[in-house]
């Protein structure tokens, strides 16, 4: 590990009712390398990533990302602005009636990208994922694997410095180089 970690999780516990998802977890996640969180269903991998991304409220413990306390709501905008987060579950971040292009374009507009930059980046991502032929297809008509690829395109569109992908069930075609 080189330098300071990009994320520090210290003594974090999280419950869903009586179900314990995380129990006193501490981990430092190094910067500039790919890290996998691997384990069986229900052990808290997705919960851990959601806490790091700042999209789930911390119940107990401390989470620091980019040297900012995730528990401080004043830091969330900056933290979220630097993370591309793809939640668990096929198509959770997609709009089924919008086309593949329209879904990605929507996220580009949210990220504040100009039309020319959006179009170039969308073309790059659709080509990298072999989805350029499906640009006009509604997201709701895609197979599970294609929904995963579309979700990944939406997450990578912004060129955020960090990408968190929760629980891919199938290995997407190599798109990691496009996150740069």
Beta strands, then each sheet from edge to edge (+ up, - down):
strand 1: 5-16
strand 2: 19-30
strand 3: 60-65
strand 4: 68-69
strand 5: 83-86
strand 6: 162-165
sheet 1: 2+ 1- 3+ 4-
sheet 2: 5+ 6+
end
